[in-house]
Structures are given as C-alpha cells and as structure tokens.
Amino acid sequence: MNSLSSFTLFIFSIIICLQSLSSTGATTCHPDDEAGLLAFKSGITQDPSGMLSSWKKGTSCCSWKGITCLNSDRVTMLELVGFPKKPERSLSGTLSPSLAKLQHLSVISLGDHVNITGSFPKFLLQLPKLRYVDIQNNRLSGPLPANIGVLSMLEELFLQGNKFIGPIPNSISNLTRLSYLIFGGNLLTGTIPLGIANLKLMQNLQLGDNRLSGTIPDIFESMTLLKFLDLSRNGFSGRLPPSIAALAPTLLALKLSQNNLSGAIPDYISRFNRLEKLDLSKNRFSGVVPKGFVNLTNINNLDLSHNLLTNQFPELNVNTIEYLDLSYNQFQLETIPQWVTSLPSLFLLKLAKCGIKMSLDDWKPAEPLYYHYIDLSKNEISGSLERFLNQTWYLLEFRAAGNKLQFDMGNLTFARTLKTLDLSRNLVFGMVPAMVAGLQRLNLSQNHLCGKLPATKFPASAFADNDCLCGSPLSPCKL
C-alpha cells in the first residue's frame, strides 16, 4: 500500500474506533459474515505469507487476521494489504462475490495484491455502509460499473494501478461525500464527467496515467478543499480551464504533464502561494512564463520541461526548491541564474537546451554537496568540469552532452556515487581515467580523447569518434 492510502486508512480506523468506544468485544461473529469470509478464502489460490491462516471455520471471525468487529458480532473492517515490494508474498486469486454478505462493512482494503484478478468487484455495490474502498494495485480489469454512484456513503475510493477500461461513469457525481478519488494507472478512456463538479468535499483527485481525452472541463469552482490534482499522462488538449484559479487557496500539487495542453501558462498560477509541486512538462505550453511565479514561495518541485516556452525565466524568490527542470524549451537564460546557484538543497537540476552560454569555471553553486542529478546538455557551456565534480559527494548522474567543455579528461576525479556520465560532443582531450570503470553508463564519444582505454564493460559507441583512442572495445593499440 502506498503512503497516501496507508495514512488515510489509519485515520479511518481511528475515527471508527472512536465512534465505537462502546464495543462489546464480541468473541463470536455473525454466520453470514463467517460464510462470506470463508467463501473469499476459497477464492484465494495462493497465500504464501499465511495471511489467512487464522481463518478457520468454527472460530470467531472477529479475531481473524485483518478483521475488525465493532459494537456487535458484525464485521465492519476487512484489511488485508499486500506487499508491493515483495509481490511473491501477496495473495493470488479472485475476489468472491460472497463478500456481499458482510452488510455492515464500512472499510475494505485489499490493495497491492498484484495477482488478484477478475472484473470490478460488483459485490461492493451491495454494501450500503461502505466508506473506504482500496483495491488498488491488483490485476482487476474490465469497465467500471455504470451504477457506481449507489455507494452514497463512500468517502475514499482507491482504484489505481489496475487495468480498468472504458469511461468514468457519470453516476460518480452521486458520490458527494468523496474526498479521495484515486483512479490513476488504468486504461480509462473518454472525457472527465462534468458531474464531478458535484464532489465539493474533494481533497485528492488523481486521474493520471490513463487514456482520457478532450479538454479539461471547467469543473473546479466548487472544489474549495482540493489539495492534490493529477491529470498527467493522458490525452487532454486545449487550454487550462478558468476554474482552476479557484484552487489557489488550497492546492499543494498540480500535475498535468504528458498531455497535449497548449496556450500560455495562465497568470492565475501565480496566485497558488501554497503550491509545492507544479509539473506542466511534455505539453505544448508557449509564450513567456508569468512574472508572478515569484509568488510561488513554497514550491519545491518545478518541472516545465519539453514545452515551447520562450525568453528569460523569472527570478524566483525561493529557497525550498529541490527539483528543478526547465529543459527543452526555447529559453535564452545566457547563464545559470543566480537564484538557482544560491539554492541551499537542490537535489535535481536540469537545464538542457536552455540557451546557456557561460563557462563552468564561473559557476559556483552554494551547496554542490547535495546535487544528485544534473543535466546541462545542448547548451554552449565552456570551461572545465574538474572543480565542480570535486565538490560533489552524492552525485549520481551528470550529463553535459553537446557543449564546449574543454579540459584534460585524465585529471578528472569524481565521487564513487556517480553512476552516469555523458560528456559526448564536447572538446574534452587527454586520456580516459581508469575510474570510469566504476560507472554504469558512460558516453565520451565525439571528443578529442587519445591513448589506451582502461578495461571497462562499455561498448565501442561510448568512445566513438575521438582523435586516437585505442584498446578494447576499439581497435588494438599499435606497438
């Protein structure tokens, strides 16, 4: 189970327990509940971690693992969460329709069992007291039921990471108590139903990584509590709707990457002063980034890469950014901006093809120690890499292909943490040092390197088109 659903399920459990302090601690359970649970067990073909080992006919099902009974002999919670990092320990099989017998069930959490298959479990529609449903990260498939709106008590619904197909049912608009609607990572198609505007208690709306299309509807005016909005990795087109502006007081994360959205970035984004994550990458946004971005004082993750944005980028007044990617636009930054250089805890910096025309010798970042990923490819950066790499302790990846770097490769040293180094298409000269053998990925092609190569596992393409390199995997050196 991911951290989001784990936390919300914990809160749900606390609330239900507080509402049920008069629980009698019954030692038996209702025969309908026992029958439904044993039928569920019979549909499980593999239980390698023994989750259901305590589920034995004739014993109190209220004491079985994953079962909670409150106030009576009726089961109110069924929680059997799998092991996403160790799927071989999770359950396999199908979800028995006999779980419909559990008429007092308010919480069902059966997520992260990657080998549970079948269609959407329609028995859920027969459980009128359901408030929390988590069946995410299984292998369920087929369409969502058109009458899913009958679950009128439902507050949180996690369906992500399955293979559900077809449209989002219009009846979703009847689930007016919903605060979490997590449908990401499926194969859903069609448009976003306009009725979602009825879900005024929504705090987390995640529809990313599907096959949804059309324009993003103007439905957000009423969602005054929304904190997380993820519509990324779909086929949405057109401009952003005006009603997204209504989310400014509450929104913490806005993820719209990998669509076909176009037009200018709306000025109203500048009013999102609580925003921590903004990802508009891989769209067709054009024009100038609003100067009002200076108001995004809480932003720590900003990705505008792979768009058509132009001119300079506004100078931000922020020291919280850990992830910054402005790559592959039409910016003309000239230098790495001072506000970027002074960031105290930058983890990832990607400024590929940003019109930078400076010497790397003049770049003196405030805290190079914390850099993990850097991409400065396809600029006109000159100078030497030696001083900078000597200042990094945790760097995992450095890419600067297609620049004008010029230094003696034989003098280069770097942290043992470095796994990827791409200096292709530069003016680097000298010999290749032996320490590159410790890297996982290397590209030094199209430079002016010379001499015998050290023993490495890299293919010839990593060293191609240099002046006079020799030795495996290239031609043997002449005696």
Disulfide bonds with the S-S distance in Angstrom:
Cys29-Cys61 2.09
Cys62-Cys69 2.05
Cys450-Cys468 1.44
Cys470-Cys477 1.91
